[in-house]
Amino acid sequence: MSRDDCFRTQLIDKNGEFNATGLEDFVRKIKLAECGLSYAVVSIMGPQSSGKSTLLNHLFHTNFREMDAYKGRVQTTKGIWVAKCVGIEPCTIAMDLEGTDGRERGEDDTTFEKQSALFALAISDVILINIWCHDIGREHAANRPLLKTVFEVMIRLFSPRKTTLLFVIRDKTKTPFRHLESILKEDIQKIWKSVQKPDSLKDTPLSEFFNVEIFALSSYEEKERKFKEEVAQLRQRFFHSISPGGIAGDRRGVIPASGLSFSLQQIWKVIKENKDLNLPAHKVMVASVRCEEIANEKFSHLTTDERWLALDGAVKKGPVLGFGKKLSSILESYFKEYDSEAAFFDEEVKNAKRKQLVLRVLEFVYPSYVVMLGHLRSKAFEDFKKRLEQSMKDGEGFASTVRKCTETCMLEIDQGFADAAVQQANWDPSKFREKLRHDIERHVLSVQNEKLSGMIAIYEKRLTEALSQPVRSLLEASGKDTWASIRKILQHETEITISKFSTDIAGFELDQEKVDNMVLNLRNHARNVVENRVREEANKVLMHMKDRFSTVFYHDNDSLPRTWTGEEDIRTITKEARAASLKILSILVAIRLDEKPDTIENILTSSLMNEAVASSGPSSDPLASSTWEKVSEKDTLITPVQCKSLWRQFKSETEYMVTQAITAQEAYKRRNNWVPPPWAILAMFILGFNEIMLLLRNPLYLIVIFVVYLLSKALWIQMDIGRAFQSGPLVGLLSISSQLLPSVMNLLKTLAEEAHVYTNPQPTRPSNSHSFRSQTVQSNPDTNTILEPLAATNVESSVSSNVDSCSDSETECSSPKVVYRQVKSFREADEL
């Protein structure tokens, strides 16, 4: 929406005539009747030419007529004008009142000013009261009499309604806003207390009728950009102004929008009947306005002065030599011009305005002064850092270097502050001096911490390298005095490192408490290195135990691999290996860097190595606990209960090694004891003498036994009886019973075929016979190994004889199958 959509119209002319027709047309154009209760009225009041219309136009995007600064301070707004605020929800009506204290109406004719102010209070939800910052605290300039009269008439004529009084402080100075706000609110409360009230409202607080808020704006002419930004912030307050929590959220007695036109006419009619209000004296007001104009003129000239602009531009680029004298000369010339032009006005007003001008001017040039001091501080700080760095490179002590550089820097900054001092101002540069000192201290602390951190990191790294590997080696060795050795190396390396560290930090001149803390941190770091290494090894305790068990179990005292010949005492060796593994466990169950009595190894040995004690019951089991005696929880790595569980797991996982050794030992014994002992051989000869003689007298028995053996051997090989019994006796018997009959039939069939071959011989080629012999030998590795010495001669002679016998019938004897059966029969004979 554009500014043309505000539908500006004059509500009351300068003679007090109400424009009813124009109001009706205005209400119709903005469709106010459709709003119901969802609308708000905002008015502005204040001295003439104080920028009220300008503020409304920027605040609500209206197009009220503004004063032409080039034509001087003359009356711009005559009567009362209204317009719709553009872009504000809900519908908001802005009302621009004629300025008070206007010379056009004269000193005595103030009736319209009073009437318009009362009218605004009667119909508005929010009233903007435009006041100058330098008028706060003055009896007349801050509209005090007018407010008092308005309060009295408001109570007497109208029923209470909640109105928000928003005091807009124009051209705010460097005076803190909270101070201005406190003074203004205090004045308003005093005015309210001084108002004569009826008995029914005697104790009624101001907050029952008004919400008082204060907002400050920068100068529109001097700081237009900042002024617009602040106005934009204020504009946000009027969005949803009548909603709960809005700027007019708790208003009362709202007239419906459809009846607003008639209501305004009746209110104005009642106000016009009251004409007994008084305003401040005209002379004082004229003096105030005129001196204000002169002061503004001088201030405006200063802002465009070429000397000032050149000085301000130079100081923004860097420090300016003689800044204080140059600026003082420029300011003094404008103060003298003001004194000359305002000499004939009221002395009190003149002096007050001059004081305000001085404050305003000093506030204007103060940023340049601050920039100048900032340049001086930055330059001094950079010089300090360079001197400090160079001195440290030269090898000087850190603390002495800092003292010398600081003294030089502070002397230079004091000389620069004296050169930048402004004669008309009593500005104290001590804050900048303290800021510089603070920056120096912070930089020194940063450099010191950086140096100390680097040194500490170096020494911590040395401690880590000096302790980590030795401690790990001691833990892996698990000797008799492992923890005593660890404590010794920890103390030795720590003391050496701390001694060197103390020498290196002597140049920093630190307080003893800080040195002690750093030394303590180094000691703690060394201890943490050891503890962390122990914790790492404790996490792998089971692996270490199994490695130790394997080393002791498979190697003798000379570290040579054991050969299980049957003479070794496996039980004793196992006990020694487990004891060595238990030693590792006892070392890694807890951290023992403090010299305290250590009974952990004895407890573990008595509980885990002695089975009788371990099986006596949980009531007497020292491992049935979650803590070790005289060992803190933080130093406990493996609890007694966990030790018991680990030991069971360890024994379970190492039992296979023991079983394997026992098996190897028994196998060795069997390999070396296959011949029966002599007494057994003698017994068999004596007891079997009759049977031996029987066999010698009857060779037929030998032939029968030989045939039975061959058949049994053939069945054994064909049925693979050894493999069948590997799965258990029952499975082996079932397998043999199911295969026995087919195997016997197959064997008989084979014999029948062999008999047929013998009755019908066929010649065979020598090369085929020799080749098949090779295949036969390779296909029966077990038989070849056992019968090799004897079989070689028999087989070769048999084959050669067969070749000779088959020379007449080559085809029949060339069958590989025939040759194989002959070889097989000779091998069985040789084996027997």
VOGU-3710 file (C-alpha; in Angstrom, 3 decimals, decimal comma):
1> msrddcfrtq> 0,000/0,000/0,000  1,184/3,566/-0,790  0,913/6,731/1,259  -2,052/7,829/-0,913  -4,109/5,048/0,687  -4,106/6,815/4,045  -7,095/9,077/3,073  -5,906/12,125/5,052  -8,605/14,636/6,037  -9,027/17,591/8,413
11> lidkngefna> -11,216/16,687/11,364  -11,264/20,090/13,147  -10,128/23,349/11,561  -8,068/26,074/13,261  -11,264/27,841/14,429  -12,535/24,744/16,223  -15,190/23,812/13,681  -15,859/20,088/13,476  -15,823/18,662/9,916  -18,650/16,144/10,258
21> tgledfvrki> -19,030/15,643/6,515  -15,326/15,013/6,013  -15,325/12,519/8,919  -18,252/10,601/7,447  -16,493/10,438/4,103  -13,278/9,293/5,800  -15,072/6,551/7,758  -16,738/5,318/4,574  -13,516/5,196/2,524  -11,568/3,202/5,081
31> klaecglsya> -14,621/0,950/5,764  -14,316/1,602/9,482  -17,864/0,466/10,232  -16,873/-3,099/9,293  -14,184/-3,242/11,959  -16,476/-3,537/14,975  -14,209/-3,134/18,002  -11,068/-4,075/16,101  -9,576/-0,650/15,580  -7,303/1,762/17,434
41> vvsimgpqss> -6,777/5,520/17,580  -3,303/6,995/17,981  -2,745/10,731/18,593  0,343/12,903/18,910  0,779/16,113/20,863  3,679/18,388/21,629  5,258/21,758/20,921  4,969/23,367/17,515  7,708/22,469/15,028  8,891/19,557/17,172
51> gkstllnhlf> 8,587/17,052/14,329  5,238/15,497/15,214  4,020/15,169/11,634  7,400/13,903/10,515  7,305/11,233/13,187  3,780/10,126/12,215  4,679/9,956/8,537  7,698/7,763/9,206  5,904/5,736/11,837  2,604/5,028/10,024
61> htnfremday> 3,463/5,863/6,377  0,937/8,724/6,341  1,245/11,941/4,350  0,650/14,669/6,912  2,101/18,027/5,941  5,582/18,530/7,346  7,417/21,707/8,222  9,743/23,209/5,598  12,982/23,734/7,507  14,169/26,307/4,994
71> kgrvqttkgi> 11,222/28,577/5,748  11,859/28,581/9,476  9,818/27,268/12,367  6,259/28,248/11,466  2,938/26,616/12,088  2,439/23,649/9,747  -0,468/21,635/11,164  -3,578/23,774/11,767  -6,408/22,235/13,714  -6,634/18,438/13,936
81> wvakcvgiep> -6,036/16,062/11,026  -6,689/12,326/10,782  -5,440/9,598/8,460  -5,431/5,824/8,216  -2,158/4,150/9,125  -0,804/2,248/6,139  0,136/-1,416/6,605  -0,914/-1,633/10,284  -3,255/-4,335/11,557  -5,785/-3,919/13,065
91> ctiamdlegt> -7,139/-0,757/11,437  -5,406/2,184/13,128  -6,296/5,887/12,835  -3,545/8,467/13,353  -4,521/11,924/14,604  -2,101/14,870/14,145  -2,787/17,714/16,611  -1,824/21,343/16,170  1,372/22,094/18,046  1,264/23,893/21,373
101> dgrergeddt> 3,093/27,134/22,154  2,591/28,415/18,614  3,205/32,110/18,098  0,433/32,292/15,515  -2,263/31,953/18,225  -0,506/34,372/20,589  0,468/34,131/24,208  -3,015/34,441/25,719  -5,156/32,467/23,269  -4,384/28,915/24,419
111> tfekqsalfa> -7,923/27,567/24,533  -7,599/25,479/21,363  -4,350/23,941/22,573  -6,029/22,769/25,760  -9,155/21,599/23,975  -7,233/19,591/21,371  -5,137/17,927/24,053  -8,239/16,940/26,032  -9,898/15,715/22,845  -6,916/13,481/22,072
121> laisdvilin> -6,949/12,033/25,583  -10,666/11,352/25,377  -10,713/9,371/22,132  -7,240/7,870/21,785  -5,992/4,443/22,790  -2,397/5,599/22,479  -1,116/9,179/22,789  2,361/10,042/21,599  3,726/12,989/23,584  6,585/14,546/21,651
131> iwchdigreh> 9,169/16,121/23,994  12,746/17,269/23,600  15,363/15,318/25,494  16,839/18,493/26,984  13,398/19,605/28,288  13,016/16,660/30,654  12,840/17,887/34,232  11,717/21,441/33,386  8,419/22,728/34,646  6,984/24,130/31,420
141> aanrpllktv> 8,948/22,729/28,529  7,920/19,175/29,277  4,172/19,982/29,128  3,691/19,534/32,878  0,912/22,141/33,347  -0,905/20,828/30,306  -0,768/17,227/31,579  -2,024/18,265/35,005  -4,990/20,075/33,504  -5,710/17,158/31,203
151> fevmirlfsp> -5,741/14,743/34,142  -8,137/16,909/36,124  -10,575/17,418/33,281  -10,299/13,760/32,264  -11,444/12,676/35,726  -14,219/15,220/35,858  -15,673/14,852/32,387  -15,148/11,290/31,233  -15,577/7,823/32,599  -12,223/6,087/33,118
161> rkttllfvir> -10,720/4,399/30,062  -7,293/2,841/29,802  -5,083/5,060/27,626  -1,421/4,501/26,856  0,778/7,578/27,166  3,860/6,993/25,016  6,413/9,720/25,677  8,697/10,053/22,653  11,981/11,660/23,638  13,385/13,455/20,610
171> dktktpfrhl> 17,060/14,052/19,871  18,291/11,820/22,680  21,703/12,633/24,137  24,360/10,515/25,760  22,439/10,628/29,032  21,534/6,996/29,759  17,969/6,190/28,778  17,188/4,668/32,155  17,968/7,995/33,863  15,682/9,929/31,520
181> esilkediqk> 12,971/7,330/31,975  13,232/7,490/35,756  13,029/11,301/35,859  10,095/11,446/33,449  8,078/8,793/35,275  8,744/10,500/38,573  7,419/13,809/37,165  4,284/12,111/35,833  3,578/10,509/39,214  4,002/13,884/40,943
191> iwksvqkpds> 1,557/15,483/38,532  -0,974/12,712/39,142  -0,670/13,008/42,917  -1,183/16,798/42,753  -4,453/16,450/40,800  -7,606/17,024/42,842  -9,714/13,884/42,705  -13,201/13,034/43,960  -13,451/10,834/47,035  -14,335/7,801/44,958
201> lkdtplseff> -11,053/8,128/42,991  -8,834/9,538/45,730  -6,670/6,452/46,095  -6,916/5,391/42,464  -3,421/4,923/40,988  -2,387/6,435/37,677  -2,161/2,951/36,190  -5,957/2,690/36,439  -6,328/5,392/33,777  -3,027/5,301/31,877
211> nveifalssy> -0,214/3,008/30,818  2,944/5,098/30,717  5,703/4,086/28,300  8,786/5,939/27,130  10,760/5,677/23,894  13,787/7,677/22,763  14,688/8,684/19,203  17,853/10,103/17,695  17,894/13,411/15,854  16,164/13,204/12,481
221> eekerkfkee> 18,285/15,927/10,985  21,642/14,745/12,276  21,193/10,986/12,398  18,486/10,334/9,846  19,460/6,729/9,224  19,507/5,842/12,907  16,279/7,797/13,391  14,543/5,695/10,735  15,839/2,458/12,228  14,515/3,402/15,654
231> vaqlrqrffh> 11,168/4,487/14,194  10,940/1,121/12,432  11,417/-0,565/15,805  8,694/1,611/17,328  6,371/0,802/14,406  6,451/-2,873/15,364  4,762/-1,990/18,668  1,591/-0,950/16,828  1,049/-4,260/15,066  -1,769/-6,102/16,871
241> sispggiagd> -1,821/-3,217/19,333  -5,192/-4,129/20,883  -4,377/-7,811/21,350  -3,535/-9,024/24,874  -0,024/-7,874/25,578  -0,152/-5,185/22,880  0,547/-1,531/23,452  -3,219/-0,911/23,955  -4,149/-4,432/24,934  -5,955/-3,505/28,187
251> rrgvipasgl> -8,027/-0,535/26,961  -11,553/-0,045/28,280  -14,738/1,716/27,168  -14,173/1,283/23,456  -16,831/2,775/21,163  -17,940/0,506/18,281  -16,568/1,635/14,953  -20,014/2,308/13,511  -20,714/4,910/16,229  -17,297/6,545/16,284
261> sfslqqiwkv> -18,294/9,528/14,085  -21,201/10,579/16,342  -19,109/9,934/19,480  -16,311/12,243/18,296  -18,772/15,056/17,577  -20,322/14,817/21,068  -16,927/14,708/22,832  -15,718/17,792/20,961  -18,931/19,612/21,830  -18,404/18,958/25,557
271> ikenkdlnlp> -14,714/20,019/25,426  -15,468/23,347/23,747  -17,566/24,405/26,752  -14,487/24,451/29,051  -12,129/27,504/28,635  -10,418/27,975/32,042  -7,049/26,304/31,438  -3,610/27,973/31,786  -0,319/27,471/29,925  3,305/28,468/30,729
281> ahkvmvasvr> 4,352/32,088/30,307  4,816/33,110/26,715  8,056/35,002/27,213  9,816/32,074/28,735  8,524/29,869/25,975  9,716/32,280/23,283  13,142/32,463/24,876  13,220/28,729/25,048  12,244/28,345/21,403  14,582/31,056/20,112
291> ceeianekfs> 17,630/29,873/22,074  16,844/26,389/20,892  16,823/27,631/17,307  20,166/29,396/17,726  21,694/26,318/19,334  20,368/24,113/16,542  21,739/26,517/13,942  25,220/26,463/15,481  25,127/22,730/15,790  24,057/22,397/12,163
301> hlttderwla> 26,915/24,654/11,026  29,359/22,591/13,049  28,309/19,370/11,353  29,141/20,878/7,930  32,267/22,768/8,972  35,149/21,922/6,617  37,695/22,007/9,416  35,707/19,494/11,416  35,060/17,239/8,425  38,744/17,210/7,546
311> ldgavkkgpv> 39,738/16,422/11,133  37,084/13,704/11,456  38,143/12,129/8,160  41,798/12,143/9,151  41,202/10,559/12,552  39,215/7,721/10,967  42,288/6,763/8,989  44,733/6,871/11,859  46,014/8,871/14,852  46,242/12,665/14,328
321> lgfgkklssi> 48,975/14,675/16,034  47,502/17,625/17,992  43,938/16,300/17,765  42,848/17,856/21,074  44,013/21,400/20,245  42,489/21,392/16,776  39,078/20,160/17,949  39,014/22,553/20,931  39,617/25,515/18,626  36,732/24,541/16,332
331> lesyfkeyds> 34,258/24,084/19,174  35,187/27,297/20,970  34,398/29,410/17,894  30,801/28,128/17,739  30,205/28,542/21,473  31,256/32,217/21,228  28,847/32,780/18,336  25,978/31,385/20,400  26,791/33,627/23,352  26,763/36,661/21,072
341> eaaffdeevk> 23,396/35,958/19,359  21,540/34,847/22,526  22,799/37,659/24,789  19,401/39,484/25,076  17,201/36,517/25,949  16,278/35,284/29,408  19,513/34,517/31,243  18,335/31,286/32,796  16,957/29,943/29,524  20,057/31,063/27,613
351> nakrkqlvlr> 22,437/29,341/29,993  20,332/26,197/30,022  20,260/26,078/26,235  24,001/26,769/26,059  24,646/23,883/28,399  22,451/21,668/26,252  24,330/22,836/23,155  27,678/22,011/24,740  26,451/18,575/25,738  24,999/17,990/22,307
361> vlefvypsyv> 28,168/19,105/20,530  30,409/17,071/22,781  28,191/14,061/22,263  28,527/14,636/18,514  32,337/14,818/18,495  32,853/12,198/21,182  32,901/9,280/18,689  35,889/10,864/16,927  37,617/11,280/20,252  36,933/7,623/20,996
371> vmlghlrska> 38,307/6,637/17,603  41,438/8,671/18,294  41,976/6,981/21,645  41,313/3,638/19,991  44,090/4,296/17,469  46,471/5,225/20,273  45,574/2,110/22,252  45,917/-0,184/19,220  49,284/1,278/18,270  50,616/0,970/21,802
381> fedfkkrleq> 49,381/-2,613/22,051  50,981/-3,643/18,752  54,266/-2,052/19,824  54,087/-3,994/23,072  53,615/-7,320/21,279  56,549/-6,645/18,978  58,871/-5,690/21,851  57,812/-8,752/23,846  58,391/-11,118/20,946  61,807/-9,645/20,171
391> smkdgegfas> 62,912/-9,774/23,818  61,862/-13,417/24,099  63,872/-14,241/20,976  66,892/-12,635/22,629  66,584/-15,160/25,475  65,568/-12,770/28,258  63,472/-13,989/31,185  59,749/-13,945/30,510  58,628/-12,080/33,632  61,323/-9,393/33,471
401> tvrkctetcm> 60,640/-8,864/29,768  56,923/-8,350/30,421  57,586/-5,742/33,122  59,962/-3,724/30,962  57,691/-3,750/27,886  54,607/-2,837/29,942  56,247/0,230/31,499  57,350/1,533/28,092  53,892/0,974/26,604  51,987/2,765/29,398
411> leidqgfada> 54,305/5,788/29,209  53,632/6,146/25,477  49,840/5,852/25,845  49,741/8,547/28,575  51,547/10,987/26,275  49,084/10,223/23,472  46,040/10,759/25,748  47,363/14,171/26,832  47,758/15,237/23,202  44,156/14,150/22,352
421> avqqanwdps> 42,456/15,906/25,301  39,633/18,377/24,391  39,551/21,659/26,358  35,748/21,962/26,645  35,291/18,365/27,789  36,322/16,675/30,936  36,613/13,269/29,356  38,510/10,706/31,356  40,685/8,378/29,241  41,298/6,066/32,174
431> kfreklrhdi> 38,901/3,473/30,727  41,005/3,265/27,575  44,137/3,042/29,686  42,665/0,230/31,712  41,486/-1,432/28,534  45,048/-1,323/27,215  46,376/-2,750/30,459  43,740/-5,442/30,344  44,688/-6,286/26,744  48,352/-6,479/27,733
441> erhvlsvqne> 47,607/-8,742/30,676  45,406/-10,941/28,548  48,053/-11,189/25,819  50,782/-11,912/28,359  48,621/-14,589/29,942  47,912/-16,065/26,520  51,612/-16,157/25,585  52,527/-17,539/28,998  49,889/-20,253/28,808  50,992/-21,135/25,287
451> klsgmiaiye> 54,629/-21,451/26,368  53,762/-23,415/29,484  51,377/-25,661/27,567  54,104/-26,445/25,058  56,587/-27,226/27,806  54,109/-29,377/29,688  53,232/-31,277/26,515  56,924/-31,971/25,867  57,533/-33,256/29,372  54,357/-35,323/29,360
461> krltealsqp> 55,495/-36,905/26,105  58,875/-37,671/27,678  57,180/-39,306/30,645  54,959/-41,358/28,352  57,909/-42,605/26,316  59,990/-43,282/29,426  57,279/-45,262/31,223  55,039/-46,963/28,680  57,385/-49,568/27,214  59,308/-50,422/30,425
471> vrslleasgk> 56,060/-50,939/32,330  54,719/-53,106/29,563  57,902/-55,213/29,596  57,713/-55,640/33,368  54,083/-56,712/33,170  54,793/-59,212/30,406  57,757/-60,628/32,359  55,637/-60,881/35,538  58,586/-61,361/37,799  58,651/-61,745/41,529
481> dtwasirkil> 58,746/-58,021/42,359  56,885/-56,633/39,360  54,995/-53,887/41,184  58,019/-52,897/43,228  59,958/-52,483/39,976  57,123/-50,467/38,438  57,001/-48,169/41,470  60,733/-47,706/41,320  60,846/-46,783/37,639  57,819/-44,508/38,059
491> qheteitisk> 59,450/-42,592/40,889  62,792/-42,395/39,124  61,459/-41,051/35,809  59,031/-38,678/37,520  61,688/-37,068/39,708  64,074/-36,575/36,788  61,351/-34,978/34,660  60,098/-32,681/37,447  63,615/-31,502/38,187  64,172/-30,451/34,570
501> fstdiagfel> 60,712/-28,896/34,332  61,198/-26,785/37,465  64,419/-25,406/36,058  62,789/-24,451/32,757  59,829/-22,541/34,292  61,909/-20,542/36,770  62,041/-17,599/34,345  58,239/-17,217/34,419  58,319/-16,269/38,145  55,075/-18,081/38,827
511> dqekvdnmvl> 53,583/-18,247/42,289  54,451/-21,359/44,204  50,886/-22,630/44,254  50,687/-22,650/40,460  54,076/-24,354/40,199  52,968/-26,966/42,694  49,802/-27,582/40,666  51,773/-28,079/37,454  54,195/-30,434/39,199  51,248/-32,315/40,650
521> nlrnharnvv> 49,728/-32,584/37,169  52,973/-34,056/35,854  53,003/-36,600/38,669  49,389/-37,459/37,954  50,163/-37,789/34,257  53,004/-40,204/34,981  50,757/-42,221/37,240  48,006/-42,209/34,627  50,436/-43,486/31,990  51,254/-46,456/34,207
531> enrvreeank> 47,638/-47,050/35,160  46,454/-46,887/31,557  49,146/-49,315/30,469  48,174/-51,714/33,266  44,506/-51,408/32,331  45,308/-52,220/28,722  47,227/-55,308/29,731  44,505/-56,305/32,205  41,985/-56,313/29,373  44,169/-58,969/27,689
541> vlmhmkdrfs> 44,889/-60,963/30,837  43,410/-64,214/29,506  45,581/-64,040/26,412  48,676/-63,360/28,544  47,836/-66,291/30,811  47,455/-68,688/27,906  50,683/-67,450/26,339  52,545/-67,945/29,611  51,008/-71,392/30,072  52,004/-72,372/26,541
551> tvfyhdndsl> 55,538/-71,076/27,025  56,115/-72,930/30,298  54,276/-76,087/29,244  55,976/-76,577/25,867  59,493/-75,488/26,848  61,880/-76,835/29,459  64,034/-74,826/31,877  66,540/-74,163/29,077  63,761/-72,738/26,865  64,075/-75,702/24,508
561> prtwtgeedi> 60,945/-77,334/23,075  59,780/-80,377/25,019  59,640/-83,838/23,413  57,033/-86,050/25,038  59,065/-89,282/25,428  57,058/-90,697/28,268  59,526/-89,800/30,968  58,056/-86,311/31,641  55,756/-85,686/34,610  52,892/-83,942/32,835
571> rtitkearaa> 51,025/-83,270/36,078  53,970/-81,396/37,571  54,612/-79,491/34,360  50,956/-78,520/34,156  50,996/-77,288/37,730  54,094/-75,200/37,101  52,571/-73,685/33,931  49,344/-72,846/35,743  51,272/-71,304/38,613  53,143/-69,093/36,149
581> slkilsilva> 49,850/-68,069/34,546  48,332/-67,394/37,947  51,265/-65,102/38,677  50,283/-62,935/35,720  46,685/-62,876/36,908  47,705/-61,834/40,416  49,755/-58,949/39,000  47,007/-57,601/36,749  44,016/-57,837/39,068  44,746/-54,489/40,760
591> irldekpdti> 46,898/-51,379/40,490  49,427/-51,287/43,344  51,396/-48,073/42,979  51,198/-47,442/46,721  53,416/-49,470/48,992  50,854/-51,482/50,911  50,827/-55,135/52,036  49,985/-57,324/49,051  48,155/-60,588/49,769  46,412/-60,996/46,437
601> eniltsslmn> 48,839/-63,576/45,048  48,575/-65,726/48,171  44,782/-65,562/48,060  44,661/-66,573/44,417  47,176/-69,378/44,906  45,395/-70,847/47,898  41,979/-70,552/46,255  42,682/-71,594/42,680  45,702/-73,885/42,853  44,493/-75,827/45,904
611> eavassgpss> 41,370/-77,677/44,809  40,581/-78,931/48,285  40,291/-75,405/49,659  38,354/-74,182/46,610  35,746/-76,926/47,022  35,169/-76,375/50,753  32,148/-74,127/50,138  31,283/-70,457/49,374  31,321/-69,463/53,044  35,102/-69,924/53,244
621> dplasstwek> 35,923/-68,951/49,653  37,968/-65,712/49,721  37,120/-65,156/46,035  33,392/-64,978/46,715  33,614/-61,186/46,877  33,547/-58,167/44,562  36,427/-56,310/46,234  39,970/-56,977/47,306  41,043/-56,328/50,858  42,839/-52,955/51,236
631> vsekdtlitp> 42,392/-52,166/47,515  40,216/-49,220/46,474  37,526/-49,620/43,866  39,274/-47,338/41,357  42,446/-49,437/41,595  40,595/-52,728/41,127  40,889/-54,033/37,582  39,595/-57,591/38,043  37,377/-58,485/41,001  37,813/-61,762/42,934
641> vqckslwrqf> 34,635/-63,133/41,390  35,913/-62,291/37,925  39,228/-63,992/38,763  37,408/-67,180/39,558  35,501/-67,027/36,290  38,670/-66,229/34,333  40,489/-69,148/35,927  37,738/-71,559/34,928  37,822/-70,248/31,382  41,614/-70,429/31,354
651> kseteymvtq> 41,650/-74,036/32,512  38,989/-74,945/29,973  40,920/-73,376/27,091  44,302/-74,871/28,108  42,995/-78,352/28,878  43,384/-79,286/25,232  47,152/-78,684/25,427  47,436/-81,061/28,378  45,304/-83,692/26,699  47,359/-83,381/23,546
661> aitaqeaykr> 50,573/-83,887/25,505  49,207/-86,958/27,262  48,102/-88,402/23,941  51,495/-87,763/22,396  53,198/-89,431/25,336  51,003/-92,519/25,075  51,548/-92,690/21,332  55,267/-92,568/21,860  55,037/-95,422/24,334  52,980/-97,470/21,938
671> rnnwvpppwa> 55,421/-96,914/19,078  58,340/-98,048/21,175  56,632/-101,015/22,916  55,057/-103,048/19,981  57,122/-106,210/20,730  55,742/-108,203/23,680  58,060/-108,503/26,643  60,351/-111,587/26,808  58,380/-113,240/29,558  55,234/-113,020/27,395
681> ilamfilgfn> 57,035/-114,634/24,472  58,352/-117,444/26,717  54,892/-117,986/28,193  53,287/-118,207/24,763  55,928/-120,746/23,627  55,469/-122,972/26,696  51,678/-122,767/26,777  51,297/-123,165/22,993  53,870/-125,922/22,481  51,252/-128,597/21,747
691> eimlllrnpl> 49,478/-126,388/19,196  52,761/-125,585/17,482  53,638/-129,227/17,162  50,165/-129,998/15,848  50,585/-127,445/13,059  54,001/-128,799/12,172  52,692/-132,367/11,937  49,625/-131,356/9,842  50,525/-128,762/7,104  46,889/-128,789/5,971
701> ylivifvvyl> 46,009/-126,687/9,011  48,497/-124,090/7,874  46,898/-123,935/4,419  43,397/-123,568/5,945  44,563/-120,842/8,297  46,274/-119,048/5,398  43,099/-119,145/3,283  40,953/-117,892/6,200  43,422/-115,077/6,748  43,311/-114,041/3,088
711> lskalwiqmd> 39,513/-114,012/3,075  39,365/-112,037/6,325  41,923/-109,557/5,039  39,981/-109,097/1,826  36,725/-108,511/3,739  38,491/-106,094/6,135  39,811/-103,981/3,280  36,644/-104,087/1,211  34,305/-103,193/4,125  36,726/-100,646/5,616
721> igrafqsgpl> 36,005/-101,886/9,120  38,434/-99,477/10,796  36,595/-96,430/9,435  33,212/-97,918/10,371  34,160/-98,177/14,067  35,395/-94,564/14,239  31,794/-93,417/14,714  31,212/-95,791/17,654  30,808/-99,537/18,321  27,074/-99,646/17,708
731> vgllsissql> 27,281/-97,758/14,437  30,223/-99,967/13,364  28,343/-103,221/14,088  25,283/-102,011/12,209  27,402/-100,991/9,240  29,286/-104,310/9,139  26,101/-106,355/9,436  24,546/-104,518/6,516  27,653/-104,910/4,315  28,751/-108,459/5,241
741> lpsvmnllkt> 26,593/-110,487/2,873  27,151/-108,243/-0,224  30,881/-108,262/0,463  31,025/-112,079/0,737  29,069/-112,438/-2,491  31,313/-109,973/-4,234  34,405/-111,838/-3,000  33,107/-115,208/-4,228  32,267/-113,664/-7,587  35,792/-112,301/-7,830
751> laeeahvytn> 37,283/-115,719/-7,051  35,098/-117,311/-9,699  36,297/-114,808/-12,270  39,904/-115,462/-11,321  39,388/-119,212/-11,730  37,950/-118,571/-15,178  40,942/-116,462/-16,103  43,358/-119,191/-15,035  41,546/-121,775/-17,145  41,571/-119,468/-20,189
761> pqptrpsnsh> 44,926/-117,663/-20,119  45,612/-114,760/-22,557  48,964/-113,305/-23,552  49,773/-109,797/-22,264  52,244/-107,154/-23,329  55,172/-106,563/-21,047  54,753/-102,794/-21,209  51,145/-103,012/-19,995  52,109/-105,369/-17,213  54,837/-103,104/-16,001
771> sfrsqtvqsn> 52,620/-99,985/-16,178  49,817/-101,623/-14,270  52,238/-102,747/-11,616  53,124/-99,153/-11,036  49,468/-98,234/-10,685  48,863/-101,132/-8,352  51,703/-100,194/-6,100  50,592/-96,569/-5,988  46,951/-97,484/-5,292  47,844/-99,507/-2,181
781> pdtntilepl> 50,228/-97,309/-0,174  49,669/-99,093/3,121  50,407/-102,518/1,714  53,363/-101,161/-0,253  54,896/-99,689/2,882  54,573/-102,858/4,949  55,536/-105,492/2,325  57,943/-103,493/0,148  61,130/-105,474/0,852  59,562/-108,809/0,161
791> aatnvessvs> 57,028/-107,894/-2,495  59,396/-106,355/-4,974  61,159/-109,624/-5,842  58,042/-111,828/-5,797  55,931/-109,543/-7,889  58,594/-109,019/-10,509  59,320/-112,738/-10,821  55,624/-113,524/-11,007  54,998/-110,998/-13,682  57,945/-112,137/-15,746
801> snvdscsdse> 56,845/-115,800/-15,492  53,346/-114,843/-16,565  54,724/-112,954/-19,490  56,656/-116,046/-20,563  53,681/-118,343/-20,120  51,416/-116,049/-22,135  53,664/-115,718/-25,106  51,501/-118,213/-26,986  48,223/-116,583/-26,177  48,897/-112,827/-26,170
811> tecsspkvvy> 45,348/-111,545/-26,158  44,120/-113,414/-23,111  47,126/-112,667/-20,941  47,250/-108,962/-21,688  44,299/-108,170/-19,368  45,376/-105,764/-16,574  42,793/-107,302/-14,322  44,481/-110,693/-14,498  47,849/-109,197/-13,731  46,362/-107,235/-10,788
821> rqvksfread> 44,857/-110,388/-9,263  48,131/-112,198/-9,559  50,041/-109,370/-7,957  47,462/-109,142/-5,190  47,659/-112,864/-4,434  51,450/-112,705/-4,204  51,327/-109,666/-1,930  48,893/-111,438/0,410  51,161/-114,445/0,484  54,182/-112,285/1,252
831> el> 52,268/-110,471/3,977  51,333/-113,733/5,636
//
